[in-house]
Amino acid sequence: MPSWTVTAPVQERYLAAHGLRGFAGGYGSDGLEVWSFPVQIASGYRLEFLRGDGTRWEAADAPAAATVDPFGLTRVYAAPGLRVSERIEARDTLPGVRVRLRVEQAPPTLRIRVHLVPSLNLMWPAGIGGQEFGWDDAAKGLLLQEPSGAFRALVASPQAGAHSVPNNDRRGSAFGQPLFLDLLPTACGRARCATLALAAQGERDEDLYGTAAALLEAPEAPSAADAARYAQATRLRIATPDAQADRALRWAQVALEQAWSCNPRLGCGLVAGYGPSHGARRPQYAWYFGGDGLVTTRALIASGQFERAAAQLAFELRYQHPDNGMLWHELSQSAGFLQWVRDYPHMYAHVDIAFDFLSVTAEYARASGDDAFLRAHWPQLLAAWRYCRGLVDAGDGLPRVPAGKMSGNEQDALTDELTLSAAWVDAAQAMAAMADTQGEAALAAQARADAVRARAAIRARYRDPAGQWISGFHRDGRPGERFSGADLAAIGSGAATPQEAAAIFAQLATPDVLTDWGLRSKPASAPDYEPQAYSRGSVWGLGSAGAAEAMWRAGRGAQAADLWQRLVPWAAQDAPGHMHEVQSGAAFVPQRESVPEQTWSSASFLSAAIGGLLGLEVDGARRRLAFAPQPPAEWDWLRVQGVRVGADGGTVDLAWRREAHRAVLELDNHGQAFDLTWRQLGGNAPPPTLERRIGPGRTRLVLPWSEE
C-alpha cells in the first residue's frame, strides 16, 4: 500500500485517518476532529508531553514528521531525550478511532497528556442537547452522554492516569470546556506503549463499551476487510516515466476509496471530501452529494471498480424523488434524525443531477456489461428519464430550470444553461443506448431524435452574433457570461464546429486563462475577475482535468498532457496524496474556502488520465477494449496493469513503447478473449489503427508511427 511522508511544518498540513464509520482529521495547529458519522466525538485533539515534575517538553509540542497511508496516519514527536510515535486509525466499520502511542526514547516518568474539546453532537444541522461528562472508573475513560442515553461517547485507555473531572461550580462548568486525560505508557517489548479509544454510540443498539474494547484490542495490522477493499481500489496500476504523476494517480485511487462512508441510518455512499468544520459541526464536505458522487463514479468505472460504482448508483437511486423521478443533490450525515426533505432546501435543489445520472449509468452498463443492473432499476431509470424530458421546452427541445431550482451554476439564477442542454444531449444518447439493451425500440428511437434536435438547437440558442458561446440566460432574459466552462460543453455536445473547437482550445492556452497550476474559471482580463473568489477567476482541479480530457478526446494530446501535468503538484500541496477543491487564480495557494481533500478533484484527475492520456474505453458486454494513448512527447513508454474487460474477473496488462518510427504494444491477457482496437494518435494523419482478437496469454503488436 502507498504511504506519503511530510516534514515540518507538519502542523500546517491537513492529515486524516478514514474508516467506514470513523474519521479523525484536521490541521495540527487547530487540533484534530474525531467523528463516528454522524456523531462528532470531539474536536481540538492534540498531545502534550510532561516530565515527572509536570513541566512541558516544549520542543515536542509539534510533530517532526507525519506519514499517511490508506489505513491511517502516523505522527512522530522528537526532542532531545524524547521520541514518540502516534498512530491514528479508523478501523473497518467500528464507530470510532484508535490511537496507539509508542515511546521509543523518554524518561520512565513521562506522561502523555491528551487534550480535546468534547462535542457529543450530530453533524449539522441536527443537534443534541443536555450533554455532560463524567469519569467511568471501570472503563478508565471519560464518558460523554446525554439524558436519553441514545448518544454516548467514551475516550478510554488501559494506561489512563490523571484526568479532567466534572466541575459543578457556578462558573466555568458548561459542557464543551477542554478536557484532558493523562496516559502512562507501559512496557511493550523494548519500548513503552499506550492505546486510546475514542468510541461513539449513535444508535441505541450499538454497544459503546464493546466498540471501545474492539478498538483497543484490534491487532496492529489492518483488518482483512480493509486490506481487501484497498487492494480492489488500487488494482489498476499505471506506470509512466514521471514518478510524481504515478504517485498522484495511485493516491487518487486511494482518495476515492477513502470517500466511501457508511451511515447506520442512510447507508453507504461516496462523500464529497474532507476538511475542517467551518464554524459548525460539519467537516467539509463529509456528507453525500449526488453530483459529486457521479463525478467520482465515472472514475470508478474508468478504473474498473464496477462493484463500487454499482453500489454508488444504487445509493443515489435509493433517495430518488418518489413522485417525479428527480435525483437528489445533498444529504447530510444527520438527515436520518431530521425531516430533511420537508424542513431543509438542500435535497432536491439541482435539476442537472438526473441528466448526469442517466449518462453515468449508461457508462457503467457499457463498461461492465452489467445488464442485470439496468433490468433491476429500469422503472427508476424511466422515472429519471421522464423527469428530464419533462423539463424540455416544447419550442426548442432544450431543458429549462424551474423557478426555485438550479442547475450547475449556483452563483447566478439562470433559466437555462448551455451545460444543462449539453447534458440533455448526453442523457438522451445514454437513454437510447440503455433502451436498446432492454428491447425498447420505440423509446430508443425517441431518445435519439431528442438528442439530434437538442444538438441543433444548442447552436441556435447559445451562439451569439459575435461568434461567442453564451453560458445561459437569466430569468429576465439577459444572457449570461460569454466565456466559461460552458464553451467546452459546446464541444462535447457536438454543437461546435471543428474550427470553433480549435479556437476555444487556443484561448485556453493563453496566459489570460492558463496558469502554471491549471485553468482559471474566468479570464484575468474579465471585468469581474477576482482570483480569490470561489468561482470568478479561481482555478478548479475539476474544471482543469475535464478540459484536459476534452483536449485528449479532440486529439490535442500535447496541450492536454501539458495541462494535466500542471495538476500533479496538487497532490503534494496540503493533504498528502489528496487534491484541494480550488486554488487562487493569482498564485498556487488554496483559495480561502477550499476543501483540502476534495473527492472530485482526485476523481477527475484519474478519469482524465485513463480516458484521455491512455485512451482506454471498455465495452464489457461485447468484450471490446479500445486503447488510444496520447503521452507527452518526452515519454517513451507507458504501462497499465489490471484493466478489466467486463465484470467477469479477468484482467489485461498493457505495455506500450516507442521504437524509432513505430509503436510497440505488449499485452498479457489474464482472462477471456477480447477484441482490441489500438489507435496510435498524435502522429500520422489519419492515425494508424490495428484491430485484433486477443486471446489469453501474451501478445506483441506493432504499428508504424511517426510524430513528424
ABEGO torsion letter per residue (X at the ends): XBBBBBBOBAAABBBBBBBAABBBBEBAAAEBBBBBOABBABBGBBBBBBBAAGBBBAAAABBABBBBBAAEBBBBBBBBGBBBBBBBBBBEABBEBBBBBBBABEBAABBBBBBBBBAGBBBOABBBBGBBBBBBAAAGBBBBBBAAGABBBBBBBAABBBBBBBBABABGABBGBBBBBBBBBBBBEABBBBBBBBBBBABAABBAAAAAAAAAABBABBBAAAAAAAAAAAABBBBBABAAAAAAAAAAAAAAAAABBBBAAAEBBBBAEBBBBBGBBBBOBABBBAAAAAAAAAAAAAAGBAAAAAAAAAAAAAABBAAAGBBBABBBAAAAABBAAAABAAABABAAAAAAAAAAAAAAAAAAGBAAAAAAAAAAAAAAAAAAAAABBAAAGBBBBBBGBBBABAABBBABBAAAAAAAAAAAAAAAAAAAAAGBAAAAAAAAAAAAAAAAAAAAAABBAAGBBBAEBBAAGBBBBABBAAAAAAAAAGABBAAAAAAAAAAAABAAABBAAEBBABBAABAABBAABAABGBBBAAAAAAAAAAAAAAGBAAAAAAAAAAAAAAAAABBBGBBBABBBAABBBBBAABBABBAAAAAAAAAAAAAAAAGBBBBAAAGBBBBBBBBBAABABBBBBGBBBEAAGBBBBBBBBBBEABBBBBBBBABBBBBBBBBBBGBBOBBBBBBBBBBBEBBBBBBBBBAX
